Amino acid sequence: MALLEVIATSVADAINAEQGGAARIELIADFAVGGLTPTLKLVQEVVQAVKIPVRVMLRESEAFQVTDEAEKQRLCTKAKEFAALPVDGIVCGFLQGDAIDHRLLQRVLTAATPLHVTFHRAFEELSDPLAAIQELKRYPQIDTILTSGGKGTEAEKIARLSICE
């Protein structure tokens, strides 16, 4: 199923994306670092301004690995706050080395219940992305994986993604 999802960093971006035919918004802060968690106020303003589904980035720092317990707690708190809003879901991905950090992922998903979840571009850093797809299927909330096909040439990426169909 093809879905046009557009990244937005402001209310104006979200409105323009909706008017331009987007089917879903991915709301982020700090595009330059690949997206960080936007403010709660911005999330509230965007969901009031558009009629299409909004997924919110949940990422406090550039790193995909989170080792600080205080940061983990902040991620869970934000996930719970977003779950109380009329958003479609969150966008997140946490690694431990070159593998999925299942412990943190489960904590965040529990806090974000009942939201849908996109596992984001942290997926690109996994040592075995095909095995990771099977791992991510354990989580009913995760319905999307954001990837460009991993490392390599465009032909290699296309071939890798065609295996997943």
DSSP file (Angstrom, degrees, kcal/mol; ACC not computed):
  #  RESIDUE AA STRUCTURE BP1 BP2  ACC     N-H-->O    O-->H-N    N-H-->O    O-->H-N    TCO  KAPPA ALPHA  PHI   PSI    X-CA   Y-CA   Z-CA
    1    1 A M              0   0    0      0, 0.0     2,-0.3     0, 0.0     0, 0.0   0.000 360.0 360.0 360.0 124.0    0.0    0.0    0.0
    2    2 A A        -     0   0    0      2,-0.0     2,-0.4     0, 0.0     0, 0.0  -0.643 360.0-179.7 -83.6 138.4    1.5    3.3   -1.0
    3    3 A L        -     0   0    0     -2,-0.3     2,-1.0     2,-0.1    19,-0.1  -0.982  23.7-141.7-141.8 124.5    1.2    6.2    1.5
    4    4 A L        +     0   0    0     -2,-0.4    19,-3.1    17,-0.2    20,-1.4  -0.782  27.3 177.5 -89.1 106.5    2.4    9.7    1.0
    5    5 A E  E     -a   24   0A   0     -2,-1.0     2,-0.4    18,-0.2    20,-0.2  -0.932   9.5-161.7-109.7 132.0    3.8   10.7    4.4
    6    6 A V  E     -a   25   0A   0     18,-2.4    20,-2.4    -2,-0.5     2,-0.3  -0.935  16.6-125.8-119.4 136.0    5.3   14.2    4.6
    7    7 A I  E     -a   26   0A   0     -2,-0.4     2,-0.4    18,-0.2    20,-0.2  -0.613  30.0-173.2 -77.6 135.7    7.7   15.5    7.3
    8    8 A A  E     +a   27   0A   0     18,-2.5    20,-2.6    -2,-0.3     3,-0.1  -0.974  24.2 179.8-129.7 145.3    6.6   18.7    9.0
    9    9 A T  S    S+     0   0    0     -2,-0.4     2,-0.3    18,-0.2    21,-0.1   0.312  73.9  26.9-121.4   3.2    8.3   20.9   11.5
   10   10 A S  S  > S-     0   0    0      1,-0.1     4,-2.0    19,-0.1     5,-0.1  -0.953  84.2-101.6-154.4 169.5    5.6   23.5   11.9
   11   11 A V  H  > S+     0   0    0     -2,-0.3     4,-2.6     2,-0.2     5,-0.2   0.913 122.2  53.3 -62.8 -42.6    1.9   24.1   11.7
   12   12 A A  H  > S+     0   0    0      1,-0.2     4,-2.7     2,-0.2     5,-0.2   0.907 107.4  51.1 -61.2 -42.2    2.4   25.7    8.3
   13   13 A D  H  > S+     0   0    0      2,-0.2     4,-2.6     1,-0.2    -1,-0.2   0.931 111.1  48.5 -57.9 -45.8    4.3   22.7    7.0
   14   14 A A  H  X S+     0   0    0     -4,-2.0     4,-2.4     2,-0.2    -2,-0.2   0.915 112.3  47.4 -63.8 -44.7    1.5   20.4    8.1
   15   15 A I  H  X S+     0   0    0     -4,-2.6     4,-2.6     1,-0.2    -1,-0.2   0.931 113.5  48.4 -62.6 -45.6   -1.2   22.4    6.5
   16   16 A N  H  X S+     0   0    0     -4,-2.7     4,-1.7    -5,-0.2    -2,-0.2   0.886 110.6  51.5 -62.6 -39.0    0.8   22.7    3.3
   17   17 A A  H  <>S+     0   0    0     -4,-2.6     5,-2.7    -5,-0.2     4,-0.3   0.930 111.1  47.3 -63.8 -44.9    1.4   18.9    3.3
   18   18 A E  H ><5S+     0   0    0     -4,-2.4     3,-1.5     1,-0.2    -2,-0.2   0.935 113.2  47.9 -61.8 -46.4   -2.3   18.2    3.8
   19   19 A Q  H 3<5S+     0   0    0     -4,-2.6    -1,-0.2     1,-0.3    -2,-0.2   0.793 108.4  57.0 -64.8 -27.2   -3.3   20.6    1.0
   20   20 A G  T 3<5S-     0   0    0     -4,-1.7    -1,-0.3    -5,-0.2    -2,-0.2   0.447 128.4 -92.9 -85.0  -0.3   -0.6   19.1   -1.2
   21   21 A G  T < 5 +     0   0    0     -3,-1.5   -17,-0.2    -4,-0.3    -3,-0.2   0.536  66.9 158.9 105.8   7.1   -2.1   15.6   -0.9
   22   22 A A      < -     0   0    0     -5,-2.7    -1,-0.2    -6,-0.2   -17,-0.2  -0.343  29.2-159.1 -62.2 144.1   -0.2   14.0    2.0
   23   23 A A  S    S+     0   0    0    -19,-3.1     2,-0.3     1,-0.3   -18,-0.2   0.607  75.7  12.9 -96.6 -17.3   -2.0   11.1    3.6
   24   24 A R  E     -a    5   0A   0    -20,-1.4   -18,-2.4    28,-0.2     2,-0.4  -0.986  67.2-135.9-158.1 150.2   -0.1   11.4    6.9
   25   25 A I  E     -ab   6  54A   0     28,-2.5    30,-3.1    -2,-0.3     2,-0.6  -0.887   3.6-156.7-107.1 137.5    2.3   13.9    8.7
   26   26 A E  E     -ab   7  55A   0    -20,-2.4   -18,-2.5    -2,-0.4     2,-0.5  -0.964  21.6-154.3-108.0 111.1    5.5   12.9   10.5
   27   27 A L  E     +ab   8  56A   0     28,-3.1    30,-2.7    -2,-0.6     2,-0.3  -0.752  25.3 156.6 -94.0 124.4    6.0   15.8   12.9
   28   28 A I        -     0   0    0    -20,-2.6     2,-0.3    -2,-0.5     9,-0.2  -0.860  34.3-135.7-136.4 168.7    9.5   16.5   14.0
   29   29 A A  B    S+F   36   0B   0      7,-2.2     7,-3.1    -2,-0.3     4,-0.1  -0.908  82.2  23.0-117.5 154.4   11.8   19.1   15.4
   30   30 A D    > > -     0   0    0     -2,-0.3     5,-1.8     5,-0.2     3,-1.4   0.967  59.1-171.9  57.2  69.3   15.3   19.7   14.1
   31   31 A F  G > 5S+     0   0    0      1,-0.3     3,-2.1     3,-0.2    -1,-0.1   0.813  77.3  72.5 -56.7 -33.4   15.3   18.4   10.6
   32   32 A A  G 3 5S+     0   0    0      1,-0.3    -1,-0.3     2,-0.1    -2,-0.1   0.750 101.5  41.9 -59.9 -26.2   19.1   18.9   10.4
   33   33 A V  G < 5S-     0   0    0     -3,-1.4    -1,-0.3    -4,-0.1    -2,-0.2   0.186 128.9 -91.0-107.0  16.4   19.8   16.0   12.7
   34   34 A G  T < 5S-     0   0    0     -3,-2.1    -3,-0.2    -4,-0.1    87,-0.1   0.522  83.7 -50.9  90.4   4.9   17.2   13.6   11.3
   35   35 A G      < -     0   0    0     -5,-1.8     2,-0.3    -7,-0.1    -5,-0.2   0.361  53.5-159.7 103.1 128.5   14.3   14.7   13.6
   36   36 A L  B     -F   29   0B   0     -7,-3.1    -7,-2.2    21,-0.1    21,-0.2  -0.793  44.6 -66.8-127.9 173.2   13.9   15.1   17.3
   37   37 A T        -     0   0    0     22,-2.4    21,-0.1    -2,-0.3    -9,-0.1  -0.433  51.9-138.9 -64.3 124.7   10.8   15.2   19.5
   38   38 A P        -     0   0    0      0, 0.0    -9,-0.1     0, 0.0    -1,-0.1  -0.332  32.2 -84.2 -76.7 168.0    8.7   18.3   18.9
   39   39 A T     >  -     0   0    0      1,-0.1     4,-2.1   -11,-0.1     5,-0.2  -0.356  31.3-120.7 -69.8 153.3    7.2   20.3   21.7
   40   40 A L  H  > S+     0   0    0      1,-0.2     4,-2.5     2,-0.2     5,-0.2   0.880 114.6  56.6 -59.7 -38.9    3.9   19.2   23.1
   41   41 A K  H  > S+     0   0    0      1,-0.2     4,-2.4     2,-0.2    -1,-0.2   0.915 106.3  48.7 -61.0 -44.4    2.5   22.6   22.2
   42   42 A L  H  > S+     0   0    0      2,-0.2     4,-2.6     1,-0.2    -1,-0.2   0.916 110.4  51.4 -63.4 -42.3    3.4   22.1   18.5
   43   43 A V  H  X S+     0   0    0     -4,-2.1     4,-2.5     1,-0.2     5,-0.2   0.937 110.9  48.5 -59.2 -47.0    1.9   18.7   18.5
   44   44 A Q  H  X S+     0   0    0     -4,-2.5     4,-1.3     1,-0.2    -1,-0.2   0.917 112.2  48.6 -59.8 -44.2   -1.4   20.0   19.9
   45   45 A E  H  X S+     0   0    0     -4,-2.4     4,-1.2     1,-0.2    -1,-0.2   0.896 111.9  49.1 -64.7 -40.6   -1.4   22.9   17.4
   46   46 A V  H  X S+     0   0    0     -4,-2.6     4,-1.6     1,-0.2     3,-0.4   0.924 108.7  50.8 -67.8 -44.6   -0.8   20.6   14.4
   47   47 A V  H  < S+     0   0    0     -4,-2.5    -1,-0.2     1,-0.3    -2,-0.2   0.793 112.3  48.9 -67.0 -24.0   -3.5   18.0   15.3
   48   48 A Q  H  < S+     0   0    0     -4,-1.3    -1,-0.3    -5,-0.2    -2,-0.2   0.761 112.1  49.5 -78.8 -25.5   -5.9   20.9   15.6
   49   49 A A  H  < S+     0   0    0     -4,-1.2     2,-0.3    -3,-0.4    -2,-0.2   0.704 110.1  46.7 -89.5 -21.6   -4.9   22.3   12.2
   50   50 A V     <  -     0   0    0     -4,-1.6   -35,-0.1     2,-0.1     4,-0.1  -0.836  56.3-152.8-124.2 159.9   -5.1   19.2   10.0
   51   51 A K  S    S+     0   0    0     -2,-0.3    -1,-0.1     2,-0.1     3,-0.1   0.570  72.0  88.8-102.6 -13.7   -7.5   16.4    9.4
   52   52 A I  S    S-     0   0    0      1,-0.1   -28,-0.2   -30,-0.0    -2,-0.1  -0.451  92.0 -82.0 -84.5 159.6   -5.0   13.8    8.3
   53   53 A P        -     0   0    0      0, 0.0   -28,-2.5     0, 0.0     2,-0.4  -0.244  42.2-152.3 -61.0 146.5   -3.2   11.4   10.7
   54   54 A V  E     -b   25   0A   0    -30,-0.2    34,-2.2    32,-0.2    35,-1.5  -0.985   8.4-167.0-123.8 128.5   -0.1   12.7   12.6
   55   55 A R  E     -bc  26  89A   0    -30,-3.1   -28,-3.1    -2,-0.4     2,-0.4  -0.950  16.6-144.6-111.9 139.2    2.8   10.6   13.8
   56   56 A V  E     -bc  27  90A   0     33,-2.3    35,-2.5    -2,-0.4   -28,-0.2  -0.873  13.4-120.1-112.8 129.9    5.2   12.3   16.2
   57   57 A M  E     - c   0  91A   0    -30,-2.7     2,-0.5    -2,-0.4    35,-0.2  -0.430  20.5-163.5 -65.0 135.9    8.9   11.7   16.4
   58   58 A L        +     0   0    0     33,-2.9    35,-0.4   -21,-0.1     2,-0.3  -0.847  42.3 119.1-123.4  91.8   10.1   10.4   19.8
   59   59 A R        -     0   0    0     -2,-0.5   -22,-2.4    33,-0.1     5,-0.1  -0.886  37.9-171.1-159.5 119.0   13.8   11.0   19.9
   60   60 A E  S    S+     0   0    0     -2,-0.3     2,-0.3   -24,-0.2    -1,-0.1   0.733  72.9  16.4 -88.2 -25.0   15.7   13.2   22.4
   61   61 A S  S    S-     0   0    0      2,-0.4    -1,-0.1   -26,-0.1   -24,-0.0  -0.903  81.1-101.0-144.7 169.0   19.2   13.1   20.8
   62   62 A E  S    S+     0   0    0     -2,-0.3    -1,-0.1    -3,-0.1     2,-0.0   0.841  94.6  89.7 -62.3 -33.4   20.9   12.3   17.5
   63   63 A A        -     0   0    0      1,-0.1    -2,-0.4     2,-0.1    -3,-0.1  -0.316  67.1-150.2 -68.5 145.7   22.1    8.9   18.8
   64   64 A F  S    S+     0   0    0     30,-0.1    31,-2.5    58,-0.1     2,-0.5   0.583  81.1  79.3 -87.8 -12.3   19.9    5.9   18.3
   65   65 A Q  B     -g   95   0C   0     29,-0.2     2,-0.6    31,-0.0    31,-0.1  -0.838  64.3-165.1 -98.6 132.3   21.3    4.4   21.5
   66   66 A V        +     0   0    0     29,-0.5    38,-0.1    -2,-0.5    -2,-0.0  -0.959  22.4 157.1-119.3 114.6   20.0    5.7   24.8
   67   67 A T        +     0   0    0     -2,-0.6     2,-0.5    29,-0.0    -1,-0.1   0.627  47.2  93.8-109.3 -19.2   22.0    4.8   27.9
   68   68 A D     >  -     0   0    0      1,-0.2     4,-2.0     2,-0.0     3,-0.2  -0.650  62.8-151.4 -81.5 122.9   20.9    7.5   30.3
   69   69 A E  H  > S+     0   0    0     -2,-0.5     4,-2.4     1,-0.2     5,-0.2   0.861  96.4  56.5 -62.5 -36.4   18.0    6.4   32.5
   70   70 A A  H  > S+     0   0    0      1,-0.2     4,-2.2     2,-0.2    -1,-0.2   0.900 107.7  48.5 -63.3 -39.3   16.7   10.0   32.8
   71   71 A E  H  > S+     0   0    0      2,-0.2     4,-2.4     1,-0.2    -2,-0.2   0.899 109.3  52.8 -66.7 -39.8   16.5   10.2   29.0
   72   72 A K  H  X S+     0   0    0     -4,-2.0     4,-2.1     1,-0.2    -2,-0.2   0.916 110.0  48.6 -60.0 -42.9   14.7    6.9   28.9
   73   73 A Q  H  X S+     0   0    0     -4,-2.4     4,-2.5     1,-0.2    -1,-0.2   0.901 109.4  51.9 -65.4 -40.3   12.2    8.2   31.5
   74   74 A R  H  X S+     0   0    0     -4,-2.2     4,-2.7     2,-0.2    -1,-0.2   0.897 108.1  52.5 -62.6 -39.7   11.6   11.4   29.5
   75   75 A L  H  X S+     0   0    0     -4,-2.4     4,-2.5     2,-0.2    -1,-0.2   0.921 111.0  46.6 -61.1 -43.9   10.9    9.3   26.4
   76   76 A C  H  X S+     0   0    0     -4,-2.1     4,-2.2     2,-0.2    -2,-0.2   0.895 111.9  50.9 -65.7 -39.9    8.3    7.3   28.2
   77   77 A T  H  X S+     0   0    0     -4,-2.5     4,-2.2     2,-0.2    -2,-0.2   0.933 112.0  46.7 -63.0 -45.7    6.8   10.4   29.7
   78   78 A K  H  X S+     0   0    0     -4,-2.7     4,-2.8     2,-0.2     5,-0.2   0.911 109.9  54.1 -62.7 -42.4    6.5   12.0   26.3
   79   79 A A  H  X S+     0   0    0     -4,-2.5     4,-2.1     1,-0.2    -1,-0.2   0.909 109.8  47.8 -58.4 -42.1    5.1    8.8   24.8
   80   80 A K  H  X S+     0   0    0     -4,-2.2     4,-0.9     2,-0.2    -1,-0.2   0.896 111.2  50.6 -65.8 -40.6    2.4    8.9   27.5
   81   81 A E  H >< S+     0   0    0     -4,-2.2     3,-0.6     1,-0.2     4,-0.2   0.913 111.6  47.4 -63.4 -43.0    1.6   12.6   26.8
   82   82 A F  H ><>S+     0   0    0     -4,-2.8     3,-1.7     1,-0.2     5,-0.6   0.870 105.7  59.1 -66.5 -35.7    1.3   11.9   23.0
   83   83 A A  H 3<5S+     0   0    0     -4,-2.1    -1,-0.2     1,-0.3    -2,-0.2   0.739 100.1  57.9 -65.5 -21.4   -0.9    8.9   23.7
   84   84 A A  T <<5S+     0   0    0     -4,-0.9    -1,-0.3    -3,-0.6    -2,-0.2   0.521  99.5  74.5 -84.4  -5.5   -3.3   11.3   25.5
   85   85 A L  T < 5S-     0   0    0     -3,-1.7     2,-1.8    -4,-0.2   -41,-0.0  -0.614  98.6-101.0-102.5 164.0   -3.6   13.4   22.3
   86   86 A P  T   5S+     0   0    0      0, 0.0     2,-0.3     0, 0.0   -32,-0.2  -0.285  74.6 134.1 -81.9  55.4   -5.5   12.7   19.1
   87   87 A V      < -     0   0    0     -2,-1.8   -32,-0.2    -5,-0.6     3,-0.1  -0.687  59.3-133.9 -98.1 158.5   -2.4   11.6   17.2
   88   88 A D        -     0   0    0    -34,-2.2    28,-2.1    -2,-0.3     2,-0.3   0.830  69.5 -58.6 -77.9 -34.4   -2.2    8.5   15.1
   89   89 A G  E     -cd  55 116A   0    -35,-1.5   -33,-2.3    26,-0.2     2,-0.3  -0.987  49.7 -84.5 178.0-171.5    1.1    7.4   16.5
   90   90 A I  E     -cd  56 117A   0     26,-2.0    28,-2.3    -2,-0.3     2,-0.5  -0.811  22.1-138.3-121.3 164.1    4.8    7.9   17.3
   91   91 A V  E     +cd  57 118A   0    -35,-2.5   -33,-2.9    -2,-0.3     2,-0.3  -0.989  42.9 138.5-123.2 118.6    8.0    7.4   15.3
   92   92 A C  E     - d   0 119A   0     26,-2.5    28,-1.8    -2,-0.5     2,-0.2  -0.954  25.5-180.0-153.7 169.2   10.8    5.9   17.2
   93   93 A G        -     0   0    0    -35,-0.4     2,-0.4    -2,-0.3    28,-0.0  -0.734   8.7-167.0-175.7 127.0   13.7    3.4   17.1
   94   94 A F        -     0   0    0     -2,-0.2     7,-2.9     7,-0.1     2,-0.3  -0.971   6.8-162.8-128.6 136.2   16.2    2.4   19.8
   95   95 A L  E     -gH  65 100C   0    -31,-2.5   -29,-0.5    -2,-0.4     2,-0.4  -0.818  18.6-159.4-118.2 155.5   19.4    0.4   19.3
   96   96 A Q  E >  S- H   0  99C   0      3,-3.0     3,-1.1    -2,-0.3     2,-0.4  -0.909  81.3 -46.3-127.8 100.6   21.8   -1.4   21.6
   97   97 A G  T 3  S-     0   0    0     -2,-0.4     4,-0.1     1,-0.2    28,-0.0  -0.632 123.2 -26.0  69.5-125.7   24.9   -1.6   19.5
   98   98 A D  T 3  S+     0   0    0     -2,-0.4    29,-2.5    -3,-0.1    30,-0.4   0.007 127.5  77.1-108.9  27.9   23.8   -2.8   16.1
   99   99 A A  E <  S-H   96   0C   0     -3,-1.1    -3,-3.0    27,-0.2     2,-0.2  -0.855  92.3 -82.4-129.9 165.9   20.6   -4.5   17.3
  100  100 A I  E     -H   95   0C   0     -2,-0.3     2,-1.4    -5,-0.2    -5,-0.3  -0.464  33.8-131.4 -68.2 136.2   17.2   -3.4   18.5
  101  101 A D     >  +     0   0    0     -7,-2.9     4,-2.5     1,-0.2     5,-0.2  -0.718  32.2 177.3 -86.5  87.1   17.0   -2.3   22.2
  102  102 A H  H  > S+     0   0    0     -2,-1.4     4,-2.6     1,-0.2     5,-0.2   0.841  71.8  58.4 -65.0 -34.7   14.0   -4.4   23.0
  103  103 A R  H  > S+     0   0    0      2,-0.2     4,-1.7     1,-0.2    -1,-0.2   0.950 113.4  37.1 -63.0 -48.9   13.9   -3.4   26.6
  104  104 A L  H  > S+     0   0    0      2,-0.2     4,-2.6     1,-0.2     5,-0.2   0.907 115.1  55.2 -69.9 -40.8   13.6    0.4   25.9
  105  105 A L  H  X S+     0   0    0     -4,-2.5     4,-2.7     1,-0.2     5,-0.2   0.923 108.6  48.2 -57.4 -44.9   11.3   -0.2   22.9
  106  106 A Q  H  X S+     0   0    0     -4,-2.6     4,-2.3     2,-0.2    -1,-0.2   0.899 110.3  51.7 -63.8 -40.9    8.9   -2.2   25.1
  107  107 A R  H  X S+     0   0    0     -4,-1.7     4,-1.9    -5,-0.2    -1,-0.2   0.932 113.2  44.5 -60.0 -45.8    8.9    0.5   27.8
  108  108 A V  H  X S+     0   0    0     -4,-2.6     4,-1.9     2,-0.2    -2,-0.2   0.915 112.2  51.3 -67.2 -43.3    8.1    3.2   25.2
  109  109 A L  H  < S+     0   0    0     -4,-2.7     4,-0.4    -5,-0.2    -1,-0.2   0.887 109.1  51.4 -62.7 -38.5    5.4    1.1   23.5
  110  110 A T  H >< S+     0   0    0     -4,-2.3     3,-0.9     1,-0.2    -1,-0.2   0.917 111.7  46.7 -62.9 -43.0    3.7    0.4   26.8
  111  111 A A  H 3< S+     0   0    0     -4,-1.9    -1,-0.2     1,-0.2    -2,-0.2   0.811 112.8  51.2 -67.0 -29.1    3.7    4.1   27.6
  112  112 A A  T >< S+     0   0    0     -4,-1.9     3,-2.9    -5,-0.1    -1,-0.2   0.386  87.8 168.4 -92.2   3.2    2.4    4.9   24.1
  113  113 A T  T <   +     0   0    0     -3,-0.9     3,-0.1    -4,-0.4    -3,-0.0  -0.358  61.1  18.0 -57.9 132.7   -0.5    2.5   24.2
  114  114 A P  T 3  S+     0   0    0      0, 0.0    -1,-0.3     0, 0.0    -2,-0.1  -0.848  98.9 110.0-104.3  22.5   -2.7    2.5   22.1
  115  115 A L    <   -     0   0    0     -3,-2.9   -26,-0.2    -6,-0.1     2,-0.1  -0.169  67.0-116.5 -64.8 150.8   -0.8    4.5   19.5
  116  116 A H  E     -d   89   0A   0    -28,-2.1   -26,-2.0    -3,-0.1     2,-0.4  -0.439  33.8-145.2 -73.8 159.7    0.5    3.1   16.2
  117  117 A V  E     -de  90 142A   0     24,-2.5    26,-2.1   -28,-0.2    27,-1.2  -0.994  15.9-158.5-138.0 136.9    4.3    3.1   15.8
  118  118 A T  E     -de  91 144A   0    -28,-2.3   -26,-2.5    -2,-0.4     2,-0.7  -0.960  20.7-139.7-105.0 126.4    6.7    3.6   13.0
  119  119 A F  E     -de  92 145A   0     25,-2.8    27,-3.0    -2,-0.5   -26,-0.2  -0.807  35.2-146.3 -84.3 118.3   10.2    2.1   13.7
  120  120 A H    >   -     0   0    0    -28,-1.8     3,-2.4    -2,-0.7     4,-0.1   0.165  33.3 -59.6 -85.6-163.9   12.4    4.9   12.2
  121  121 A R  G >  S+     0   0    0      1,-0.3     3,-1.7     2,-0.2     4,-0.3   0.447 109.4  90.1 -63.6  -1.6   15.7    5.1   10.4
  122  122 A A  G >  S+     0   0    0      1,-0.3     3,-2.0     2,-0.2     4,-0.3   0.800  74.9  76.0 -56.8 -25.3   17.6    3.5   13.3
  123  123 A F  G X  S+     0   0    0     -3,-2.4     3,-1.4    23,-0.3    -1,-0.3   0.812  81.3  65.7 -53.9 -32.8   16.6    0.5   11.2
  124  124 A E  G <  S+     0   0    0     -3,-1.7    -1,-0.3     1,-0.3    27,-0.2   0.733  97.6  54.8 -63.4 -23.1   19.4    1.5    8.8
  125  125 A E  G <  S+     0   0    0     -3,-2.0    -1,-0.3    -4,-0.3    -2,-0.2   0.468  80.5 114.4 -92.7  -3.3   22.0    0.8   11.5
  126  126 A L    <   -     0   0    0     -3,-1.4   -27,-0.2    -4,-0.3   -28,-0.1  -0.424  62.8-141.6 -72.4 142.5   21.0   -2.8   12.3
  127  127 A S  S    S+     0   0    0    -29,-2.5    -1,-0.1     1,-0.3   -28,-0.1   0.816  98.6  26.2 -72.7 -30.1   23.5   -5.6   11.4
  128  128 A D     >  +     0   0    0    -30,-0.4     4,-2.1     1,-0.1    -1,-0.3  -0.685  68.0 171.9-134.2  80.2   20.7   -7.9   10.3
  129  129 A P  H  > S+     0   0    0      0, 0.0     4,-1.8     0, 0.0    -1,-0.1   0.836  78.2  55.9 -62.8 -33.0   17.7   -5.9    9.1
  130  130 A L  H  > S+     0   0    0      1,-0.2     4,-1.1     2,-0.2    -2,-0.0   0.911 110.4  44.8 -67.0 -39.8   15.9   -8.9    7.7
  131  131 A A  H  > S+     0   0    0     -3,-0.3     4,-1.9     1,-0.2    -1,-0.2   0.871 109.1  58.4 -67.2 -35.5   16.0  -10.7   11.0
  132  132 A A  H  X S+     0   0    0     -4,-2.1     4,-2.9     1,-0.2    -2,-0.2   0.845  97.4  60.3 -64.3 -33.3   15.0   -7.4   12.7
  133  133 A I  H  X S+     0   0    0     -4,-1.8     4,-1.3     1,-0.2    -1,-0.2   0.931 106.1  47.3 -58.5 -44.1   11.8   -7.3   10.6
  134  134 A Q  H  < S+     0   0    0     -4,-1.1     4,-0.3     1,-0.2    -1,-0.2   0.893 111.6  51.1 -63.9 -39.3   10.8  -10.6   12.2
  135  135 A E  H >< S+     0   0    0     -4,-1.9     3,-1.6     1,-0.2    -2,-0.2   0.915 108.2  51.7 -63.3 -42.6   11.7   -9.2   15.7
  136  136 A L  H >< S+     0   0    0     -4,-2.9     3,-1.7     1,-0.3     6,-0.3   0.746  94.3  71.7 -69.1 -22.5    9.6   -6.1   15.1
  137  137 A K  T 3< S+     0   0    0     -4,-1.3    -1,-0.3     1,-0.3    -2,-0.2   0.653  82.5  73.7 -66.3 -13.5    6.6   -8.2   14.1
  138  138 A R  T <  S+     0   0    0     -3,-1.6    -1,-0.3    -4,-0.3    -2,-0.2   0.698  86.2  71.9 -69.4 -18.4    6.4   -9.2   17.8
  139  139 A Y    X   -     0   0    0     -3,-1.7     3,-1.3    -4,-0.2    -1,-0.1  -0.856  65.9-164.7-105.9 104.7    5.0   -5.7   18.5
  140  140 A P  T 3  S+     0   0    0      0, 0.0    -1,-0.2     0, 0.0   -23,-0.1   0.780  87.4  62.6 -59.4 -27.2    1.4   -5.2   17.3
  141  141 A Q  T 3  S+     0   0    0    -25,-0.1   -24,-2.5     2,-0.1     2,-0.8   0.810  85.0  85.0 -68.5 -28.4    1.7   -1.5   17.6
  142  142 A I  E <   +e  117   0A   0     -3,-1.3   -24,-0.2    -6,-0.3    -3,-0.1  -0.647  44.3 153.2 -80.4 112.8    4.5   -1.3   15.0
  143  143 A D  E     +     0   0A   0    -26,-2.1     2,-0.3    -2,-0.8   -25,-0.2   0.408  58.4  43.9-118.1  -1.3    2.9   -1.1   11.7
  144  144 A T  E     -e  118   0A   0    -27,-1.2   -25,-2.8     2,-0.0     2,-0.5  -0.999  55.4-160.0-146.5 142.6    5.6    0.7    9.7
  145  145 A I  E     -e  119   0A   0     -2,-0.3     2,-0.7   -27,-0.2   -25,-0.2  -0.996  17.0-145.8-120.9 127.4    9.3    0.6    9.2
  146  146 A L        +     0   0    0    -27,-3.0   -23,-0.3    -2,-0.5     2,-0.3  -0.833  39.6 141.9 -94.2 116.0   11.0    3.6    7.8
  147  147 A T        -     0   0    0     -2,-0.7   -26,-0.1   -24,-0.1    -2,-0.1  -0.994  51.3-150.2-151.3 153.6   14.0    2.6    5.6
  148  148 A S  S    S-     0   0    0     -2,-0.3    13,-0.1   -27,-0.1    -1,-0.1   0.321  73.3 -86.9-100.7   3.9   15.8    3.5    2.5
  149  149 A G        -     0   0    0     11,-0.1     2,-0.2    12,-0.1    11,-0.1   0.443  67.3 -97.3 104.3   2.6   16.9   -0.1    2.0
  150  150 A G  S    S-     0   0    0     10,-0.0     2,-0.2   -21,-0.0     7,-0.1  -0.477  70.2 -17.9  89.3-158.6   20.0    0.1    4.1
  151  151 A K  S    S+     0   0    0    -27,-0.2     2,-0.2    -2,-0.2   -26,-0.0  -0.484  94.2  50.9 -86.5 155.7   23.6    0.6    3.0
  152  152 A G  S    S-     0   0    0     -2,-0.2    -2,-0.0     4,-0.1     2,-0.0  -0.671  89.4 -28.3 119.3-171.3   24.8    0.0   -0.6
  153  153 A T     >  -     0   0    0     -2,-0.2     4,-2.4     1,-0.1     5,-0.2  -0.256  61.9-104.9 -75.1 166.0   24.0    1.1   -4.1
  154  154 A E  H  > S+     0   0    0      1,-0.2     4,-2.6     2,-0.2     5,-0.2   0.902 123.0  52.9 -58.8 -40.7   20.5    1.9   -5.2
  155  155 A A  H  > S+     0   0    0      1,-0.2     4,-2.3     2,-0.2    -1,-0.2   0.902 109.4  48.6 -62.4 -41.2   20.3   -1.5   -7.0
  156  156 A E  H  > S+     0   0    0      2,-0.2     4,-2.4     1,-0.2    -1,-0.2   0.894 111.6  49.8 -65.7 -39.5   21.3   -3.3   -3.8
  157  157 A K  H  X S+     0   0    0     -4,-2.4     4,-2.6     2,-0.2    -2,-0.2   0.924 110.9  48.6 -65.1 -44.4   18.7   -1.4   -1.8
  158  158 A I  H  X S+     0   0    0     -4,-2.6     4,-2.1     1,-0.2    -2,-0.2   0.918 112.4  48.7 -62.0 -43.5   15.9   -2.1   -4.3
  159  159 A A  H  X S+     0   0    0     -4,-2.3     4,-1.0     2,-0.2    -1,-0.2   0.905 112.0  49.5 -63.2 -41.4   16.8   -5.8   -4.3
  160  160 A R  H  X S+     0   0    0     -4,-2.4     4,-0.6     1,-0.2     3,-0.5   0.913 112.5  46.8 -64.2 -43.4   16.9   -5.9   -0.5
  161  161 A L  H >< S+     0   0    0     -4,-2.6     3,-0.8     1,-0.2     4,-0.4   0.833 104.3  60.8 -70.0 -31.1   13.5   -4.2   -0.2
  162  162 A S  H >< S+     0   0    0     -4,-2.1     3,-0.8     1,-0.2    -1,-0.2   0.781  96.0  62.3 -68.0 -24.3   11.9   -6.5   -2.8
  163  163 A I  H 3< S+     0   0    0     -4,-1.0    -1,-0.2    -3,-0.5    -2,-0.2   0.826  99.3  56.5 -64.9 -30.7   12.7   -9.5   -0.6
  164  164 A C  T <<        0   0    0     -3,-0.8    -1,-0.2    -4,-0.6    -2,-0.2   0.579 360.0 360.0 -80.6 -10.3   10.4   -7.9    2.1
  165  165 A E    <         0   0    0     -3,-0.8    -1,-0.2    -4,-0.4    -2,-0.1   0.517 360.0 360.0 -69.9 360.0    7.3   -7.7   -0.2
